Each structure stands twice: as C-alpha cells, then as structure tokens.
Amino acid sequence: MRKLVFLIVFFTSLLFTSCEEVVDVDLNTAPPKLVIEAAITWEKGTSGKQQVIRLTSTTGYFEDVIPAVSNAVVYVTNSKNQKFNFIEFNNTGRYICPNFKPEINEEYALTVIDKGNTYTASEILKSVAPITRIEQKNNSGFTGEDIEIKAYFTDPADEDNFYLFKYVYSNKVTSNYYVSEDKFYQGNEIFSSAIDEDLKAGDEVEVTHYGISKQYYNYMNILVSIAGSNIGGPFQSPPATVKGNIINTTDKNNYPLGYFSLSETSTQKYKIE
C-alpha cells in the first residue's frame, strides 16, 4: 500500500512539474488612438461653470499607465458663437474650462486639434427629472437576501426622454451603469434600481441620473452591453471598438474613441440601513 501511494504521488508530481512551462504570447499592438472623454455634466442647483475634458491615448494591453495627451487645442462653442476654451492643467491631459455656460436644449460643438488632426462633434444639452426619493428593499435578488436600491423620479409628459443611470458604491471600485428610455412610462413616476449582494449596513451609495440624447442612449446601450453594467466608467476599454460621435475631419479613417455629451444631472447619496 505504501509503495502504491508513493507511486501515485511521484507520478502526480511529475505530471504537474512537466506542465510548468512559460508561454510567450505575441500580441499585435495597434497604433495608438486618441481617446476624448468629453462628458459635460450640469448638476441641478449648481452653476455648471467648471467643466473638464480629458485627452488620453490607447496603449498596450499589459501597460499599467494610460498616456495623457498634452498640448492640444480644445474648445466648445454654442449656437450663439460663444467660445469656451479648455486649458490643460499641468500636462495631465485634463483640459479645464472655468466659465462654461450650460443651457437646456442648447446645441454645442466640440473642437479638438491635436498633432495636425482636427476632431469635431456636436450635441444638445438634455434636461433630467430630479430624484425625489430613494428606497431600500432587503429581500431582492435570486436568493431573496440581496439589497436593492430604488431612486424615484417623475418622467416629464409629452416629450421623449432618455436616461443614463449611475450607481457608485463606497465598498467597490467599479460602478454600475445602465440606460433607459421613457417609451413605456412617459409622464409617470418611475425609478432606477440596482441590486448588490455585497451591500451591508453603513455602506454608502451615490445615485446619479443623467438626461441624455437618443444618440448617446444608443451609444451607451451598446457600450454597456459589451462591457457589462459593472464597469469603472463608460470609457473603460471594452472588448470591442465602439465608435462615438466625434469625427476626425482631417483623416476620417483615423477616428478617435470617446463621446461628446451634455447632460443635466440629479445626484443623491444614500446610506444603507
């Protein structure tokens, strides 16, 4: 019996030892693309004057640092030909405007000039209904033991509305995103919701509702379905390329990644009981 056990252990060890082999994976690296994070958000009750646009570039899969894009020219204009300049802060790729003027249903145009290429996009700033209350339910999910958060609002009647919902958790690095349209609840009280099995008493949840355009709704619907709802942000690298509304007018084949959007937002924080 001892001899048999020894042979089994010997051959098992030999099997696992022979499988320890380093495999070098040769990944093709595509030329870097410009990534434009241009989400203009206007929180209800604030001036909305300070806005930030971030420029980065894509990099290799195993790289830890996302390269910032510096020395670009970035500005936004409205239909009245008012120009809002975004100036880079300390070579960080973060371009800041301190005097932006948000206006509901106003059309804005973005221009980014970088390395001889001009990128442009246009969008309309969309309103959002305010969050009226947040409720907690403790018996949700497949097991009936998960916590669900519902953020209520009243959808405006007689107009088509599109929404982006974002849930940020104090106990998680990632956030939860999903989109909705008022096709089936126009003019009624409705809610966004999120279920999380890891929530516990004392955790904080920040809920943000964004009013978005139909085009941005379609874009985010595709992005979330590819990357999953639990992502760090809408511009994290998905497993497939999703084109936004920004075009390269100098070289249309060299399109950027990202999206130019303008949203009024409503945000509330809730502590789990």
WOMO-V535708 format. One record per run of one state. SS is the DSSP state (a for helix, b for strand, c for the rest). FROM is the first residue (numbers start at 0). TO is the last residue. If there is no record, write none. Layout:
ss:SS from:FROM to:TO
ss:SS from:FROM to:TO
//
This chain:
ss:c from:0 to:0
ss:a from:1 to:18
ss:c from:19 to:32
ss:b from:33 to:42
ss:c from:43 to:49
ss:b from:50 to:56
ss:c from:57 to:66
ss:b from:67 to:67
ss:c from:68 to:71
ss:b from:72 to:77
ss:c from:78 to:81
ss:b from:82 to:87
ss:c from:88 to:92
ss:b from:93 to:96
ss:c from:97 to:105
ss:b from:106 to:113
ss:c from:114 to:115
ss:b from:116 to:123
ss:c from:124 to:124
ss:b from:125 to:125
ss:c from:126 to:131
ss:b from:132 to:139
ss:c from:140 to:144
ss:b from:145 to:153
ss:c from:154 to:160
ss:b from:161 to:168
ss:c from:169 to:173
ss:b from:174 to:180
ss:a from:181 to:183
ss:c from:184 to:187
ss:b from:188 to:195
ss:c from:196 to:202
ss:b from:203 to:211
ss:c from:212 to:212
ss:a from:213 to:226
ss:c from:227 to:228
ss:b from:229 to:230
ss:c from:231 to:245
ss:b from:246 to:247
ss:c from:248 to:255
ss:b from:256 to:270
ss:c from:271 to:272
//
